[in-house]
Amino acid sequence: MNKELFGVFGSVDAFRRLRSTDEFDTVVEADTVTVGIRDPALSIPNRTSVYQDEDGSCLLWGEAYVPAVDTDNSARWILQQYERNGTETLRHLNGSYLVLLEHDGEATIYTDPIRSRECFYSDALDTRVFGTDAAAIGTAIPEPTLSEQSMVEFVYLSVILDDRTLLSELDRIPFDGYVTATDTGSLSRFVYRPRTFDFAEELARRLRRALERRTRLPGPKGLLLGAGYDARVVLSQIPDITQCFTVGSASTPEVRIARLLSGSYGADHHRIPLDGTYMNLDFETVQYTNGINESVHVHQRGVERMANVRTMYHGWAFDTLLKDFFVQKSRLGIGRKSVRLSSLPENPDPARFLLEWRLGIMPDSLTLLESRSEIGIDDPRGYFRSLLESEFEECRRRCRNEHDVANAFGVKHLPSKSFRRHIDDHFIESFVAADAELIDWHLRTPPAHRSIDTYLDALNRLDADLLQYRPPDRPRSIRICNPIEGFLRRTLPFLTQFGNAWPDIDALYDRTRLDEEWFEDHPELQEQSTRFKLRVHDTQIWLEAVLGRSVPLSRIVYPSPRTGSNTTSDRSSHVP
């Protein structure tokens, strides 16, 4: 990994028993904690920084903007404010970050409000160990054991619930939370509080300010640009983006429209080809999943070899935080043969919505669970529904109404984090959607108005030219016509479907004959969906690298979770 934070709640001697200090750009030695940092952006304004004085220490990891615009060291401002105002200081940070603060003999690591940067920890050694690379901690655990519960969730559901990982001795800092040498807990920054205001106008203003904050990053600058409506707003507001990059073949509508957008704002366009290396899913790629996300989301792999830029922007998570990806809408039709409407259902069912539309559950793969009586899951859908309902208990604490429960779940788990972790490891990356003003807009805007209509209205107020080229799957100016046409194209055999922004992983998988390489002795797996098989392979590769031995496929595909148990651990409350 090019970037890593690794530390122990203990002395530098305890640190050296696990890692060499030579592996890191700097090692922070405080009274109760020792941390190694490897980050090429160390000490760039608003990026990773360190500050220590006689009263304490602060380490900022990632990207944070503070109210003192003239400071060249965000960590110094954070520590000085923390000494005066305590954890209230956290409410004034803006960005995607982890913050380690040591003061009065106690060290605490805090996430940002949406846990956009994971931090893992383990108590399986002499002292609590923590870091941003789950594999680095996992390999240090003396006798790691597999979490059967986590395996069945990841392989079949696509996300691991609660704060667990694939190893029983390895956990994550809670969402909107913190970890100390002996404790973990949740904060109360991410809480829905809907209001009435001019939603589109306020979103436009906040987008403009969020992007202006990020114009000072060092160049040359690039942008991951698709044909959709997300990244194009970055292109319009960051004036010195010189290169744009799109995944796909030269003939796809996605690449064609992205090229038109790039040219209209004076940027060169580059295509990330889908060559023979795209499906080379060795540990170098799977490591970015941390064993909790899918490698399929690292669809921009290869851009690090061709992009001659220092800073890379993207529009990731705009659909979750600024639009309605995790907002359940009414539907007209039956199951997948239906049209998504703009209205909210009278009686939302967040578990059904997530299982049927927003998580990676593959219906055919459920027969694998049903076929093994020893697993103890006779009703897979009912089993996963009960797991989600348990997870919703924490989500509802942050919501005013049932319509926001699925969205709280979606933000908490953000299943495509591996996409961003890959970009962040190779470039100076800015996560625009994590801007504090945009998160606040998300929390204040009722779910009916967190919609594509509001978002497009805001884009039009920022720059009317942004909407001159329509995405391939939204060719009609009357917006309701687009889902209707999509429904007809999916239903009628003589019509072709809209183009997909993602690479055709089914075709790529078949072309590289991975069934023969990965599942030659498992014909029952060859019949499963490509995405399911990729998750199985992700799990196997990550565990093999961490454990130093191979794990039988049967153990991964047929885990034996503790059915009927409550897997959600109790968390204390700690409100800044």
Secondary structure as the mmCIF struct_conf table of DSSP 4:
data_model
#
loop_
_struct_conf.conf_type_id
_struct_conf.id
_struct_conf.beg_label_comp_id
_struct_conf.beg_label_asym_id
_struct_conf.beg_label_seq_id
_struct_conf.end_label_comp_id
_struct_conf.end_label_asym_id
_struct_conf.end_label_seq_id
BEND BEND1 LYS A 3 LYS A 3
STRN STRN1 GLU A 4 VAL A 8
BEND BEND2 PHE A 9 GLY A 10
HELX_RH_AL_P HELX_RH_AL_P1 VAL A 12 ARG A 16
TURN_TY1_P TURN_TY1_P1 ARG A 17 LEU A 18
BEND BEND3 ARG A 19 ARG A 19
HELX_RH_3T_P HELX_RH_3T_P1 THR A 21 GLU A 23
BEND BEND4 PHE A 24 ASP A 25
STRN STRN2 THR A 26 GLU A 29
BEND BEND5 ASP A 31 THR A 32
STRN STRN3 THR A 34 ARG A 38
TURN_TY1_P TURN_TY1_P2 PRO A 40 SER A 43
BEND BEND6 ILE A 44 ILE A 44
TURN_TY1_P TURN_TY1_P3 PRO A 45 ASN A 46
STRN STRN4 ARG A 47 ASP A 53
TURN_TY1_P TURN_TY1_P4 GLU A 54 ASP A 55
STRN STRN5 GLY A 56 TYR A 65
BEND BEND7 PRO A 67 PRO A 67
TURN_TY1_P TURN_TY1_P5 VAL A 69 ASP A 70
BEND BEND8 ASP A 72 ASP A 72
HELX_RH_AL_P HELX_RH_AL_P2 SER A 74 ASN A 85
HELX_RH_3T_P HELX_RH_3T_P2 GLY A 86 HIS A 92
STRN STRN6 ASN A 94 HIS A 103
TURN_TY1_P TURN_TY1_P6 ASP A 104 GLY A 105
STRN STRN7 GLU A 106 THR A 111
TURN_TY1_P TURN_TY1_P7 PRO A 113 ILE A 114
BEND BEND9 ARG A 117 ARG A 117
STRN STRN8 PHE A 120 SER A 122
BEND BEND10 ALA A 124 THR A 127
STRN STRN9 VAL A 129 GLY A 131
BEND BEND11 THR A 132 THR A 132
HELX_RH_AL_P HELX_RH_AL_P3 ALA A 134 GLY A 138
TURN_TY1_P TURN_TY1_P8 THR A 139 ALA A 140
BEND BEND12 PRO A 142 GLU A 143
STRN STRN10 LEU A 146 LEU A 146
HELX_RH_AL_P HELX_RH_AL_P4 GLU A 148 LEU A 157
BEND BEND13 SER A 158 VAL A 159
TURN_TY1_P TURN_TY1_P9 ASP A 162 ASP A 163
STRN STRN11 ARG A 164 ARG A 164
BEND BEND14 LEU A 166 LEU A 166
STRN STRN12 LEU A 167 LEU A 167
TURN_TY1_P TURN_TY1_P10 SER A 168 GLU A 169
STRN STRN13 ASP A 171 ARG A 172
HELX_LH_PP_P HELX_LH_PP_P1 ILE A 173 PRO A 174
TURN_TY1_P TURN_TY1_P11 PHE A 175 ASP A 176
STRN STRN14 GLY A 177 VAL A 179
BEND BEND15 ALA A 181 THR A 182
STRN STRN15 THR A 184 SER A 186
BEND BEND16 SER A 188 PHE A 190
BEND BEND17 PHE A 197 PHE A 197
HELX_RH_AL_P HELX_RH_AL_P5 PHE A 199 ARG A 213
TURN_TY1_P TURN_TY1_P12 ARG A 214 ARG A 216
BEND BEND18 LEU A 217 LEU A 217
BEND BEND19 GLY A 219 PRO A 220
STRN STRN16 LYS A 221 LEU A 224
BEND BEND20 ALA A 227 ASP A 230
HELX_RH_AL_P HELX_RH_AL_P6 ALA A 231 GLN A 237
TURN_TY1_P TURN_TY1_P13 PRO A 239 ASP A 240
STRN STRN17 ILE A 241 VAL A 247
BEND BEND21 GLY A 248 GLY A 248
TURN_TY1_P TURN_TY1_P14 ALA A 250 SER A 251
BEND BEND22 THR A 252 THR A 252
HELX_RH_AL_P HELX_RH_AL_P7 PRO A 253 SER A 264
TURN_TY1_P TURN_TY1_P15 TYR A 265 GLY A 266
STRN STRN18 ASP A 268 ILE A 272
TURN_TY1_P TURN_TY1_P16 GLY A 276 MET A 279
HELX_RH_AL_P HELX_RH_AL_P8 PHE A 283 VAL A 286
HELX_RH_3T_P HELX_RH_3T_P3 GLN A 287 THR A 289
TURN_TY1_P TURN_TY1_P17 ASN A 290 ILE A 292
BEND BEND23 ASN A 293 ASN A 293
HELX_RH_3T_P HELX_RH_3T_P4 SER A 295 HIS A 297
TURN_TY1_P TURN_TY1_P18 HIS A 299 GLY A 302
HELX_RH_AL_P HELX_RH_AL_P9 VAL A 303 MET A 306
BEND BEND24 ARG A 310 ARG A 310
STRN STRN19 THR A 311 TYR A 313
TURN_TY1_P TURN_TY1_P19 TRP A 316 ALA A 317
HELX_RH_AL_P HELX_RH_AL_P10 PHE A 318 LEU A 321
TURN_TY1_P TURN_TY1_P20 LEU A 322 LEU A 322
BEND BEND25 LYS A 323 LYS A 323
TURN_TY1_P TURN_TY1_P21 PHE A 325 PHE A 326
BEND BEND26 VAL A 327 VAL A 327
STRN STRN20 ARG A 331 ILE A 334
TURN_TY1_P TURN_TY1_P22 GLY A 335 ARG A 336
STRN STRN21 LYS A 337 ARG A 340
BEND BEND27 SER A 342 SER A 343
HELX_LH_PP_P HELX_LH_PP_P2 LEU A 344 PRO A 345
BEND BEND28 GLU A 346 ASN A 347
HELX_RH_AL_P HELX_RH_AL_P11 PRO A 350 PHE A 353
HELX_RH_PI_P HELX_RH_PI_P1 LEU A 354 ARG A 358
BEND BEND29 LEU A 359 LEU A 359
HELX_RH_3T_P HELX_RH_3T_P5 PRO A 363 SER A 365
HELX_RH_AL_P HELX_RH_AL_P12 LEU A 366 GLU A 370
TURN_TY1_P TURN_TY1_P23 SER A 371 SER A 371
HELX_RH_3T_P HELX_RH_3T_P6 SER A 373 ILE A 375
BEND BEND30 ASP A 378 ASP A 378
HELX_RH_AL_P HELX_RH_AL_P13 PRO A 380 ARG A 396
TURN_TY1_P TURN_TY1_P24 ARG A 397 ARG A 398
BEND BEND31 ARG A 400 ASN A 401
HELX_RH_3T_P HELX_RH_3T_P7 GLU A 402 ASP A 404
HELX_RH_AL_P HELX_RH_AL_P14 VAL A 405 HIS A 413
TURN_TY1_P TURN_TY1_P25 PRO A 415 SER A 416
HELX_RH_AL_P HELX_RH_AL_P15 LYS A 417 HIS A 426
BEND BEND32 PHE A 427 PHE A 427
STRN STRN22 ILE A 428 SER A 430
HELX_RH_3T_P HELX_RH_3T_P8 VAL A 432 ALA A 434
HELX_RH_AL_P HELX_RH_AL_P16 ALA A 436 ARG A 444
BEND BEND33 THR A 445 THR A 445
HELX_RH_3T_P HELX_RH_3T_P9 PRO A 447 HIS A 449
BEND BEND34 ARG A 450 SER A 451
HELX_RH_AL_P HELX_RH_AL_P17 ILE A 452 LEU A 462
HELX_RH_3T_P HELX_RH_3T_P10 ALA A 464 LEU A 467
BEND BEND35 GLN A 468 TYR A 469
TURN_TY1_P TURN_TY1_P26 PRO A 472 ASP A 473
BEND BEND36 SER A 477 ILE A 478
TURN_TY1_P TURN_TY1_P27 ARG A 479 ILE A 480
HELX_RH_AL_P HELX_RH_AL_P18 CYS A 481 THR A 491
TURN_TY1_P TURN_TY1_P28 PRO A 493 PHE A 494
BEND BEND37 LEU A 495 LEU A 495
HELX_LH_PP_P HELX_LH_PP_P3 THR A 496 GLY A 499
BEND BEND38 ALA A 501 TRP A 502
HELX_RH_AL_P HELX_RH_AL_P19 ILE A 505 ARG A 511
TURN_TY1_P TURN_TY1_P29 THR A 512 ARG A 513
HELX_RH_AL_P HELX_RH_AL_P20 LEU A 514 TRP A 518
TURN_TY1_P TURN_TY1_P30 GLU A 520 ASP A 521
HELX_RH_AL_P HELX_RH_AL_P21 PRO A 523 GLN A 526
TURN_TY1_P TURN_TY1_P31 GLU A 527 GLU A 527
BEND BEND39 GLN A 528 GLN A 528
HELX_RH_AL_P HELX_RH_AL_P22 THR A 530 LEU A 547
BEND BEND40 GLY A 548 ARG A 549
HELX_RH_AL_P HELX_RH_AL_P23 LEU A 553 VAL A 557
BEND BEND41 TYR A 558 TYR A 558
TURN_TY1_P TURN_TY1_P32 THR A 563 GLY A 564
HELX_LH_PP_P HELX_LH_PP_P4 THR A 568 ASP A 570
STRN STRN23 SER A 572 SER A 573
#
